[in-house]
């Protein structure tokens, strides 16, 4: 079997790279030390630019359908106060998301 690219690491950057290469016709081998379908703890939330990319790639509807809750505001905690900032709708994005690994892999 011929392989055009080997991607090591199937998290955000590796999965996105493999997706784009495969959609362009490359034969891609994606290697990750985690067991297929396993979840991983992460505290990341995707910012507006990442949500726009997920929408362009056709992946965002699956993330939303998987029950990923929308993030409509974020709170910054400082030593003496908390400041909550609303996520204002812009560029067609009205919420941010922090998808679990198992929710985002199903329709790629």
N, CA, C and O atoms as a Tinker XYZ file with bonds, in Angstrom:
   432  protein
     1  N      0.845000   -1.180000    0.000000    73     2
     2  CA     0.000000    0.000000    0.000000    64     1     3
     3  C      0.891000    1.244000    0.000000    63     2     4     5
     4  O      1.857000    1.320000    0.759000    81     3
     5  N      0.574000    2.182000   -0.824000    73     3     6
     6  CA     1.320000    3.430000   -0.927000    64     5     7
     7  C      0.734000    4.444000    0.046000    63     6     8     9
     8  O     -0.484000    4.601000    0.123000    81     7
     9  N      1.600000    5.137000    0.792000    73     7    10
    10  CA     1.167000    6.175000    1.722000    64     9    11
    11  C      1.889000    7.454000    1.348000    63    10    12    13
    12  O      3.110000    7.466000    1.190000    81    11
    13  N      1.132000    8.528000    1.206000    73    11    14
    14  CA     1.716000    9.811000    0.832000    64    13    15
    15  C      2.209000   10.614000    2.026000    63    14    16    17
    16  O      3.169000   11.376000    1.913000    81    15
    17  N      1.556000   10.444000    3.168000    73    15    18
    18  CA     1.935000   11.225000    4.351000    64    17    19
    19  C      1.637000   10.427000    5.611000    63    18    20    21
    20  O      0.629000    9.726000    5.701000    81    19
    21  N      2.529000   10.549000    6.570000    73    19    22
    22  CA     2.317000    9.968000    7.893000    64    21    23
    23  C      2.213000   11.128000    8.863000    63    22    24    25
    24  O      3.123000   11.952000    8.950000    81    23
    25  N      1.113000   11.199000    9.592000    73    23    26
    26  CA     0.887000   12.246000   10.580000    64    25    27
    27  C      0.947000   11.594000   11.957000    63    26    28    29
    28  O      0.217000   10.642000   12.232000    81    27
    29  N      1.816000   12.107000   12.814000    73    27    30
    30  CA     1.960000   11.574000   14.161000    64    29    31
    31  C      1.249000   12.517000   15.122000    63    30    32    33
    32  O      1.624000   13.681000   15.263000    81    31
    33  N      0.219000   11.997000   15.778000    73    31    34
    34  CA    -0.573000   12.792000   16.716000    64    33    35
    35  C     -1.904000   13.178000   16.103000    63    34    36    37
    36  O     -1.949000   13.914000   15.117000    81    35
    37  N     -2.993000   12.684000   16.685000    73    35    38
    38  CA    -4.331000   12.879000   16.117000    64    37    39
    39  C     -5.174000   13.862000   16.920000    63    38    40    41
    40  O     -6.397000   13.733000   16.982000    81    39
    41  N     -4.533000   14.825000   17.521000    73    39    42
    42  CA    -5.304000   15.843000   18.230000    64    41    43
    43  C     -5.632000   16.964000   17.248000    63    42    44    45
    44  O     -5.761000   16.700000   16.053000    81    43
    45  N     -5.766000   18.169000   17.697000    73    43    46
    46  CA    -6.251000   19.269000   16.846000    64    45    47
    47  C     -5.445000   19.452000   15.569000    63    46    48    49
    48  O     -6.006000   19.390000   14.475000    81    47
    49  N     -4.155000   19.675000   15.685000    73    47    50
    50  CA    -3.341000   19.964000   14.494000    64    49    51
    51  C     -3.185000   18.737000   13.600000    63    50    52    53
    52  O     -3.322000   18.838000   12.381000    81    51
    53  N     -2.900000   17.587000   14.194000    73    51    54
    54  CA    -2.701000   16.382000   13.396000    64    53    55
    55  C     -3.962000   15.944000   12.677000    63    54    56    57
    56  O     -3.920000   15.588000   11.500000    81    55
    57  N     -5.079000   15.967000   13.380000    73    55    58
    58  CA    -6.342000   15.554000   12.765000    64    57    59
    59  C     -6.735000   16.496000   11.633000    63    58    60    61
    60  O     -7.194000   16.045000   10.584000    81    59
    61  N     -6.558000   17.800000   11.836000    73    59    62
    62  CA    -6.896000   18.773000   10.791000    64    61    63
    63  C     -5.994000   18.586000    9.569000    63    62    64    65
    64  O     -6.465000   18.641000    8.433000    81    63
    65  N     -4.708000   18.366000    9.802000    73    63    66
    66  CA    -3.773000   18.159000    8.691000    64    65    67
    67  C     -4.132000   16.903000    7.916000    63    66    68    69
    68  O     -4.156000   16.918000    6.685000    81    67
    69  N     -4.410000   15.818000    8.625000    73    67    70
    70  CA    -4.792000   14.567000    7.963000    64    69    71
    71  C     -6.084000   14.740000    7.170000    63    70    72    73
    72  O     -6.191000   14.241000    6.050000    81    71
    73  N     -7.049000   15.428000    7.727000    73    71    74
    74  CA    -8.327000   15.673000    7.047000    64    73    75
    75  C     -8.099000   16.401000    5.732000    63    74    76    77
    76  O     -8.605000   15.980000    4.692000    81    75
    77  N     -7.346000   17.484000    5.769000    73    75    78
    78  CA    -7.137000   18.278000    4.565000    64    77    79
    79  C     -6.337000   17.511000    3.506000    63    78    80    81
    80  O     -6.661000   17.575000    2.321000    81    79
    81  N     -5.307000   16.795000    3.922000    73    79    82
    82  CA    -4.538000   16.003000    2.962000    64    81    83
    83  C     -5.396000   14.909000    2.326000    63    82    84    85
    84  O     -5.340000   14.701000    1.114000    81    83
    85  N     -6.186000   14.212000    3.139000    73    83    86
    86  CA    -7.039000   13.139000    2.613000    64    85    87
    87  C     -8.093000   13.692000    1.657000    63    86    88    89
    88  O     -8.360000   13.092000    0.616000    81    87
    89  N     -8.682000   14.815000    1.998000    73    87    90
    90  CA    -9.677000   15.418000    1.100000    64    89    91
    91  C     -9.061000   15.902000   -0.203000    63    90    92    93
    92  O     -9.753000   16.033000   -1.213000    81    91
    93  N     -7.758000   16.167000   -0.180000    73    91    94
    94  CA    -7.052000   16.577000   -1.403000    64    93    95
    95  C     -6.594000   15.367000   -2.218000    63    94    96    97
    96  O     -5.984000   15.528000   -3.275000    81    95
    97  N     -6.882000   14.164000   -1.735000    73    95    98
    98  CA    -6.573000   12.951000   -2.480000    64    97    99
    99  C     -5.361000   12.182000   -2.005000    63    98   100   101
   100  O     -5.030000   11.148000   -2.584000    81    99
   101  N     -4.690000   12.654000   -0.972000    73    99   102
   102  CA    -3.515000   11.948000   -0.461000    64   101   103
   103  C     -3.944000   10.739000    0.360000    63   102   104   105
   104  O     -5.007000   10.739000    0.980000    81   103
   105  N     -3.111000    9.723000    0.355000    73   103   106
   106  CA    -3.317000    8.561000    1.232000    64   105   107
   107  C     -2.554000    8.849000    2.514000    63   106   108   109
   108  O     -1.328000    8.958000    2.511000    81   107
   109  N     -3.285000    8.969000    3.596000    73   107   110
   110  CA    -2.725000    9.443000    4.856000    64   109   111
   111  C     -2.803000    8.361000    5.917000    63   110   112   113
   112  O     -3.826000    7.695000    6.073000    81   111
   113  N     -1.706000    8.196000    6.644000    73   111   114
   114  CA    -1.681000    7.326000    7.812000    64   113   115
   115  C     -1.590000    8.243000    9.021000    63   114   116   117
   116  O     -0.622000    8.990000    9.164000    81   115
   117  N     -2.577000    8.193000    9.881000    73   115   118
   118  CA    -2.631000    9.015000   11.087000    64   117   119
   119  C     -2.349000    8.114000   12.279000    63   118   120   121
   120  O     -3.086000    7.160000   12.532000    81   119
   121  N     -1.283000    8.417000   13.010000    73   119   122
   122  CA    -0.829000    7.581000   14.122000    64   121   123
   123  C     -0.990000    8.359000   15.422000    63   122   124   125
   124  O     -0.608000    9.526000   15.515000    81   123
   125  N     -1.559000    7.695000   16.420000    73   123   126
   126  CA    -1.719000    8.324000   17.725000    64   125   127
   127  C     -1.502000    7.266000   18.790000    63   126   128   129
   128  O     -1.870000    6.107000   18.595000    81   127
   129  N     -0.918000    7.642000   19.901000    73   127   130
   130  CA    -0.661000    6.647000   20.949000    64   129   131
   131  C     -1.924000    6.275000   21.719000    63   130   132   133
   132  O     -1.943000    5.254000   22.406000    81   131
   133  N     -2.965000    7.074000   21.620000    73   131   134
   134  CA    -4.224000    6.742000   22.269000    64   133   135
   135  C     -4.948000    5.638000   21.517000    63   134   136   137
   136  O     -4.733000    5.455000   20.318000    81   135
   137  N     -5.795000    4.911000   22.206000    73   135   138
   138  CA    -6.593000    3.854000   21.602000    64   137   139
   139  C     -7.691000    4.510000   20.755000    63   138   140   141
   140  O     -8.278000    5.511000   21.168000    81   139
   141  N     -7.970000    3.946000   19.567000    73   139   142
   142  CA    -8.985000    4.494000   18.672000    64   141   143
   143  C    -10.302000    4.696000   19.418000    63   142   144   145
   144  O    -10.814000    3.785000   20.068000    81   143
   145  N    -10.829000    5.893000   19.311000    73   143   146
   146  CA   -12.099000    6.219000   19.947000    64   145   147
   147  C    -11.980000    6.666000   21.384000    63   146   148   149
   148  O    -12.975000    7.045000   22.001000    81   147
   149  N    -10.758000    6.629000   21.933000    73   147   150
   150  CA   -10.604000    7.031000   23.332000    64   149   151
   151  C    -10.687000    8.545000   23.454000    63   150   152   153
   152  O    -10.447000    9.278000   22.494000    81   151
   153  N    -11.023000    8.984000   24.622000    73   151   154
   154  CA   -11.127000   10.399000   24.890000    64   153   155
   155  C     -9.869000   10.839000   25.630000    63   154   156   157
   156  O     -9.119000   10.001000   26.130000    81   155
   157  N     -9.642000   12.107000   25.699000    73   155   158
   158  CA    -8.498000   12.630000   26.431000    64   157   159
   159  C     -8.928000   13.890000   27.167000    63   158   160   161
   160  O     -9.741000   14.669000   26.671000    81   159
   161  N     -8.383000   14.073000   28.331000    73   159   162
   162  CA    -8.698000   15.288000   29.080000    64   161   163
   163  C     -7.980000   16.463000   28.439000    63   162   164   165
   164  O     -6.801000   16.375000   28.099000    81   163
   165  N     -8.693000   17.545000   28.281000    73   163   166
   166  CA    -8.120000   18.753000   27.716000    64   165   167
   167  C     -8.952000   19.915000   28.200000    63   166   168   169
   168  O    -10.164000   19.799000   28.380000    81   167
   169  N     -8.309000   21.007000   28.403000    73   167   170
   170  CA    -9.041000   22.194000   28.849000    64   169   171
   171  C     -9.158000   23.217000   27.738000    63   170   172   173
   172  O     -9.442000   24.385000   28.001000    81   171
   173  N     -8.943000   22.798000   26.503000    73   171   174
   174  CA    -8.986000   23.763000   25.411000    64   173   175
   175  C    -10.413000   24.123000   25.039000    63   174   176   177
   176  O    -11.338000   23.321000   25.174000    81   175
   177  N    -10.557000   25.314000   24.582000    73   175   178
   178  CA   -11.788000   25.753000   23.941000    64   177   179
   179  C    -11.362000   26.337000   22.608000    63   178   180   181
   180  O    -10.326000   26.997000   22.519000    81   179
   181  N    -12.135000   26.104000   21.593000    73   179   182
   182  CA   -11.789000   26.595000   20.273000    64   181   183
   183  C    -12.272000   28.032000   20.104000    63   182   184   185
   184  O    -13.425000   28.350000   20.392000    81   183
   185  N    -11.396000   28.871000   19.643000    73   183   186
   186  CA   -11.731000   30.275000   19.433000    64   185   187
   187  C    -12.449000   30.440000   18.093000    63   186   188   189
   188  O    -12.607000   29.478000   17.341000    81   187
   189  N    -12.874000   31.653000   17.809000    73   187   190
   190  CA   -13.711000   31.942000   16.642000    64   189   191
   191  C    -13.099000   31.429000   15.328000    63   190   192   193
   192  O    -13.807000   30.836000   14.514000    81   191
   193  N    -11.817000   31.645000   15.117000    73   191   194
   194  CA   -11.185000   31.192000   13.878000    64   193   195
   195  C    -11.266000   29.685000   13.698000    63   194   196   197
   196  O    -11.476000   29.199000   12.587000    81   195
   197  N    -11.100000   28.950000   14.780000    73   195   198
   198  CA   -11.194000   27.490000   14.709000    64   197   199
   199  C    -12.627000   27.041000   14.428000    63   198   200   201
   200  O    -12.847000   26.092000   13.675000    81   199
   201  N    -13.588000   27.716000   15.027000    73   199   202
   202  CA   -14.998000   27.377000   14.771000    64   201   203
   203  C    -15.344000   27.647000   13.310000    63   202   204   205
   204  O    -16.066000   26.866000   12.690000    81   203
   205  N    -14.837000   28.745000   12.758000    73   203   206
   206  CA   -15.051000   29.033000   11.333000    64   205   207
   207  C    -14.481000   27.916000   10.460000    63   206   208   209
   208  O    -15.120000   27.497000    9.495000    81   207
   209  N    -13.281000   27.432000   10.794000    73   207   210
   210  CA   -12.685000   26.342000   10.021000    64   209   211
   211  C    -13.508000   25.068000   10.124000    63   210   212   213
   212  O    -13.731000   24.396000    9.118000    81   211
   213  N    -13.957000   24.730000   11.308000    73   211   214
   214  CA   -14.788000   23.530000   11.468000    64   213   215
   215  C    -16.050000   23.631000   10.624000    63   214   216   217
   216  O    -16.488000   22.643000   10.035000    81   215
   217  N    -16.637000   24.828000   10.563000    73   215   218
   218  CA   -17.827000   25.039000    9.728000    64   217   219
   219  C    -17.476000   24.857000    8.248000    63   218   220   221
   220  O    -18.208000   24.188000    7.518000    81   219
   221  N    -16.364000   25.444000    7.800000    73   219   222
   222  CA   -15.948000   25.326000    6.392000    64   221   223
   223  C    -15.672000   23.880000    5.998000    63   222   224   225
   224  O    -15.952000   23.472000    4.871000    81   223
   225  N    -15.118000   23.107000    6.937000    73   223   226
   226  CA   -14.796000   21.713000    6.647000    64   225   227
   227  C    -16.009000   20.799000    6.762000    63   226   228   229
   228  O    -15.912000   19.615000    6.440000    81   227
   229  N    -17.165000   21.323000    7.218000    73   227   230
   230  CA   -18.370000   20.516000    7.357000    64   229   231
   231  C    -18.406000   19.669000    8.610000    63   230   232   233
   232  O    -19.199000   18.731000    8.690000    81   231
   233  N    -17.569000   19.973000    9.594000    73   231   234
   234  CA   -17.473000   19.173000   10.813000    64   233   235
   235  C    -18.310000   19.756000   11.962000    63   234   236   237
   236  O    -18.742000   19.019000   12.848000    81   235
   237  N    -18.536000   21.063000   11.948000    73   235   238
   238  CA   -19.239000   21.709000   13.055000    64   237   239
   239  C    -20.634000   21.140000   13.317000    63   238   240   241
   240  O    -20.977000   20.953000   14.485000    81   239
   241  N    -21.458000   20.853000   12.311000    73   239   242
   242  CA   -22.779000   20.283000   12.609000    64   241   243
   243  C    -22.718000   18.981000   13.415000    63   242   244   245
   244  O    -23.582000   18.735000   14.257000    81   243
   245  N    -21.716000   18.158000   13.166000    73   243   246
   246  CA   -21.584000   16.911000   13.920000    64   245   247
   247  C    -21.210000   17.199000   15.368000    63   246   248   249
   248  O    -21.707000   16.544000   16.284000    81   247
   249  N    -20.336000   18.176000   15.574000    73   247   250
   250  CA   -19.943000   18.553000   16.930000    64   249   251
   251  C    -21.148000   19.074000   17.704000    63   250   252   253
   252  O    -21.345000   18.717000   18.865000    81   251
   253  N    -21.946000   19.907000   17.071000    73   251   254
   254  CA   -23.151000   20.447000   17.718000    64   253   255
   255  C    -24.160000   19.318000   17.969000    63   254   256   257
   256  O    -24.747000   19.243000   19.048000    81   255
   257  N    -24.362000   18.439000   16.973000    73   255   258
   258  CA   -25.320000   17.332000   17.109000    64   257   259
   259  C    -24.909000   16.345000   18.192000    63   258   260   261
   260  O    -25.756000   15.648000   18.752000    81   259
   261  N    -23.606000   16.282000   18.491000    73   259   262
   262  CA   -23.124000   15.368000   19.533000    64   261   263
   263  C    -23.441000   15.887000   20.933000    63   262   264   265
   264  O    -23.142000   15.228000   21.929000    81   263
   265  N    -24.047000   17.068000   21.002000    73   263   266
   266  CA   -24.428000   17.616000   22.305000    64   265   267
   267  C    -23.366000   18.519000   22.925000    63   266   268   269
   268  O    -23.444000   18.844000   24.110000    81   267
   269  N    -22.380000   18.924000   22.136000    73   267   270
   270  CA   -21.354000   19.829000   22.649000    64   269   271
   271  C    -22.008000   21.160000   22.996000    63   270   272   273
   272  O    -22.588000   21.807000   22.124000    81   271
   273  N    -21.924000   21.576000   24.247000    73   271   274
   274  CA   -22.607000   22.809000   24.628000    64   273   275
   275  C    -21.923000   24.052000   24.050000    63   274   276   277
   276  O    -20.695000   24.140000   24.047000    81   275
   277  N    -22.703000   24.997000   23.568000    73   275   278
   278  CA   -22.123000   26.238000   23.074000    64   277   279
   279  C    -21.619000   27.087000   24.236000    63   278   280   281
   280  O    -22.208000   27.088000   25.317000    81   279
   281  N    -20.545000   27.795000   24.008000    73   279   282
   282  CA   -19.990000   28.713000   25.006000    64   281   283
   283  C    -20.359000   30.122000   24.559000    63   282   284   285
   284  O    -19.874000   30.606000   23.537000    81   283
   285  N    -21.218000   30.772000   25.332000    73   283   286
   286  CA   -21.696000   32.112000   24.965000    64   285   287
   287  C    -20.998000   33.221000   25.729000    63   286   288   289
   288  O    -21.193000   34.399000   25.428000    81   287
   289  N    -20.188000   32.861000   26.713000    73   287   290
   290  CA   -19.408000   33.862000   27.442000    64   289   291
   291  C    -18.224000   33.160000   28.088000    63   290   292   293
   292  O    -18.217000   31.942000   28.267000    81   291
   293  N    -17.241000   33.948000   28.425000    73   291   294
   294  CA   -16.076000   33.404000   29.120000    64   293   295
   295  C    -15.747000   34.326000   30.291000    63   294   296   297
   296  O    -15.939000   35.540000   30.213000    81   295
   297  N    -15.259000   33.746000   31.356000    73   295   298
   298  CA   -14.946000   34.513000   32.562000    64   297   299
   299  C    -13.454000   34.454000   32.835000    63   298   300   301
   300  O    -12.854000   33.380000   32.883000    81   299
   301  N    -12.875000   35.621000   33.011000    73   299   302
   302  CA   -11.470000   35.748000   33.390000    64   301   303
   303  C    -11.437000   36.047000   34.878000    63   302   304   305
   304  O    -12.057000   37.006000   35.337000    81   303
   305  N    -10.719000   35.233000   35.627000    73   303   306
   306  CA   -10.642000   35.418000   37.082000    64   305   307
   307  C     -9.307000   36.026000   37.455000    63   306   308   309
   308  O     -8.246000   35.473000   37.167000    81   307
   309  N     -9.382000   37.162000   38.092000    73   307   310
   310  CA    -8.209000   37.853000   38.596000    64   309   311
   311  C     -8.235000   37.773000   40.120000    63   310   312   313
   312  O     -9.248000   37.364000   40.689000    81   311
   313  N     -7.185000   38.140000   40.774000    73   311   314
   314  CA    -7.104000   37.959000   42.228000    64   313   315
   315  C     -8.228000   38.670000   42.972000    63   314   316   317
   316  O     -8.684000   38.181000   44.005000    81   315
   317  N     -8.677000   39.802000   42.471000    73   315   318
   318  CA    -9.704000   40.546000   43.203000    64   317   319
   319  C    -11.053000   40.639000   42.497000    63   318   320   321
   320  O    -12.014000   41.158000   43.065000    81   319
   321  N    -11.132000   40.143000   41.271000    73   319   322
   322  CA   -12.416000   40.234000   40.568000    64   321   323
   323  C    -12.493000   39.234000   39.422000    63   322   324   325
   324  O    -11.476000   38.759000   38.918000    81   323
   325  N    -13.716000   38.927000   39.026000    73   323   326
   326  CA   -13.983000   38.119000   37.849000    64   325   327
   327  C    -14.609000   39.027000   36.797000    63   326   328   329
   328  O    -15.465000   39.855000   37.108000    81   327
   329  N    -14.179000   38.866000   35.566000    73   327   330
   330  CA   -14.747000   39.646000   34.472000    64   329   331
   331  C    -15.314000   38.671000   33.455000    63   330   332   333
   332  O    -14.584000   37.847000   32.905000    81   331
   333  N    -16.620000   38.763000   33.204000    73   331   334
   334  CA   -17.278000   37.901000   32.225000    64   333   335
   335  C    -17.452000   38.678000   30.923000    63   334   336   337
   336  O    -17.968000   39.795000   30.910000    81   335
   337  N    -17.014000   38.068000   29.843000    73   335   338
   338  CA   -17.074000   38.687000   28.526000    64   337   339
   339  C    -18.003000   37.852000   27.652000    63   338   340   341
   340  O    -17.768000   36.656000   27.478000    81   339
   341  N    -19.059000   38.459000   27.095000    73   339   342
   342  CA   -19.946000   37.704000   26.206000    64   341   343
   343  C    -19.274000   37.440000   24.860000    63   342   344   345
   344  O    -18.458000   38.237000   24.398000    81   343
   345  N    -19.621000   36.325000   24.241000    73   343   346
   346  CA   -19.159000   36.021000   22.888000    64   345   347
   347  C    -20.141000   36.684000   21.936000    63   346   348   349
   348  O    -21.274000   36.230000   21.781000    81   347
   349  N    -19.703000   37.746000   21.309000    73   347   350
   350  CA   -20.566000   38.481000   20.389000    64   349   351
   351  C    -20.617000   37.762000   19.038000    63   350   352   353
   352  O    -19.582000   37.323000   18.538000    81   351
   353  N    -21.799000   37.637000   18.447000    73   351   354
   354  CA   -21.885000   37.017000   17.119000    64   353   355
   355  C    -21.109000   37.832000   16.082000    63   354   356   357
   356  O    -21.338000   39.030000   15.916000    81   355
   357  N    -20.188000   37.161000   15.391000    73   355   358
   358  CA   -19.418000   37.781000   14.305000    64   357   359
   359  C    -19.023000   36.719000   13.299000    63   358   360   361
   360  O    -18.718000   35.583000   13.662000    81   359
   361  N    -19.033000   37.099000   12.034000    73   359   362
   362  CA   -18.598000   36.223000   10.946000    64   361   363
   363  C    -19.384000   34.914000   10.912000    63   362   364   365
   364  O    -18.852000   33.879000   10.512000    81   363
   365  N    -20.643000   34.959000   11.329000    73   363   366
   366  CA   -21.471000   33.765000   11.324000    64   365   367
   367  C    -21.247000   32.836000   12.496000    63   366   368   369
   368  O    -21.822000   31.749000   12.540000    81   367
   369  N    -20.423000   33.242000   13.444000    73   367   370
   370  CA   -20.150000   32.430000   14.631000    64   369   371
   371  C    -20.797000   33.108000   15.823000    63   370   372   373
   372  O    -20.459000   34.243000   16.158000    81   371
   373  N    -21.732000   32.410000   16.468000    73   371   374
   374  CA   -22.396000   33.007000   17.625000    64   373   375
   375  C    -22.071000   32.290000   18.928000    63   374   376   377
   376  O    -22.638000   32.607000   19.973000    81   375
   377  N    -21.154000   31.319000   18.869000    73   375   378
   378  CA   -20.735000   30.604000   20.080000    64   377   379
   379  C    -19.385000   29.953000   19.811000    63   378   380   381
   380  O    -19.004000   29.726000   18.663000    81   379
   381  N    -18.684000   29.665000   20.874000    73   379   382
   382  CA   -17.453000   28.892000   20.798000    64   381   383
   383  C    -17.770000   27.491000   21.314000    63   382   384   385
   384  O    -18.813000   27.287000   21.937000    81   383
   385  N    -16.892000   26.527000   21.066000    73   383   386
   386  CA   -17.119000   25.149000   21.490000    64   385   387
   387  C    -15.832000   24.546000   22.028000    63   386   388   389
   388  O    -14.737000   24.956000   21.643000    81   387
   389  N    -15.965000   23.585000   22.906000    73   387   390
   390  CA   -14.844000   22.805000   23.423000    64   389   391
   391  C    -15.219000   21.328000   23.244000    63   390   392   393
   392  O    -15.569000   20.652000   24.211000    81   391
   393  N    -15.142000   20.831000   21.999000    73   391   394
   394  CA   -15.598000   19.459000   21.741000    64   393   395
   395  C    -14.689000   18.416000   22.360000    63   394   396   397
   396  O    -13.471000   18.580000   22.419000    81   395
   397  N    -15.302000   17.354000   22.812000    73   395   398
   398  CA   -14.543000   16.197000   23.284000    64   397   399
   399  C    -13.960000   15.498000   22.061000    63   398   400   401
   400  O    -14.497000   15.608000   20.959000    81   399
   401  N    -12.890000   14.799000   22.257000    73   399   402
   402  CA   -12.224000   14.114000   21.155000    64   401   403
   403  C    -13.149000   13.090000   20.495000    63   402   404   405
   404  O    -13.168000   12.973000   19.270000    81   403
   405  N    -13.899000   12.362000   21.284000    73   403   406
   406  CA   -14.754000   11.319000   20.706000    64   405   407
   407  C    -15.907000   11.905000   19.902000    63   406   408   409
   408  O    -16.408000   11.241000   18.994000    81   407
   409  N    -16.344000   13.122000   20.203000    73   407   410
   410  CA   -17.448000   13.734000   19.473000    64   409   411
   411  C    -16.996000   14.259000   18.126000    63   410   412   413
   412  O    -17.772000   14.248000   17.171000    81   411
   413  N    -15.770000   14.714000   18.027000    73   411   414
   414  CA   -15.333000   15.378000   16.807000    64   413   415
   415  C    -14.768000   14.420000   15.754000    63   414   416   417
   416  O    -14.541000   14.850000   14.624000    81   415
   417  N    -14.538000   13.181000   16.060000    73   415   418
   418  CA   -13.907000   12.269000   15.094000    64   417   419
   419  C    -14.907000   11.511000   14.239000    63   418   420   421
   420  O    -14.512000   10.886000   13.255000    81   419
   421  N    -16.191000   11.547000   14.583000    73   419   422
   422  CA   -17.146000   10.610000   13.979000    64   421   423
   423  C    -17.458000   10.835000   12.517000    63   422   424   425
   424  O    -17.775000    9.868000   11.825000    81   423
   425  N    -17.389000   12.050000   12.004000    73   423   426
   426  CA   -17.815000   12.249000   10.621000    64   425   427
   427  C    -16.712000   12.710000    9.702000    63   426   428   429
   428  O    -16.987000   13.168000    8.593000    81   427
   429  N    -15.476000   12.602000   10.131000    73   427   430
   430  CA   -14.383000   13.067000    9.281000    64   429   431
   431  C    -14.203000   12.115000    8.135000    63   430   432
   432  O    -13.329000   12.320000    7.293000    81   431
